[in-house]
Amino acid sequence: MATQPKPSYTVQEYLDLEREAEFKSEYWAGQIYAMSGGTSAHSRFSVRVTSLLTRYLPEQCFVYDSNMRLYVESFDTSIYPDGMAICGEEQFWNGQKDLVTNPFLVVEVLSSSTAKYDRTTKSDYYRSIPSLQHSLLISQDRVSVEWFARQDDRTWTATNYSKESDVLPFQIPVAEIYKRILL
């Protein structure tokens, strides 16, 4: 028995559908995939990190939660980071005010179901964005923040912060990320 081919969508068709949908989906090169819901801890970590970024990043930076879509042109992909910041003027795909293209920093809160994807495929997407300078992967089950910083077009350095007393770049205290969630 032959299978039916999956329909292929343009980014604009995806946006039109997504704006009317009752749930979030991501767009990958013509295909649309529904996203699963998050846990209480995941949500608290996301809110905590975005509030800390708002407090500690330079004033010219705008911080977004997981409701803002990010378009990765080199992969023709639209995804929802758990948090991100744009420092300077916002750039939007095709003038669409709900699809940014130039993050300075992205955040992913790791869960058992998404950790592999966040560390591999999604990180590759992020690193292809010319404006991206920093990426954070935050563990939910132990004190561990991986901070990736761009050195040049192809080189990234990684630093793991695993103590409450550690301080991330921009003077963000690790203990503040985990306060009242794990600690």
Secondary structure, 3 states (H helix, E strand, C coil): CCCCCCCCCCHHHHHHHHHHCCCCEEEECCEEEECCCCCHHHHHHHHHHHHHHHHHCCCCEEEECCCCEEEEHHHCEEECCCEEEEECCCCEHHHCCCEECCCCEEEEEECCCCHHHHHCHHHHHHHCCCCCCEEEEEECCCCCEEEEEECCCCCEEEEEECCCCCEEHHHEEHHHHHCCCCC
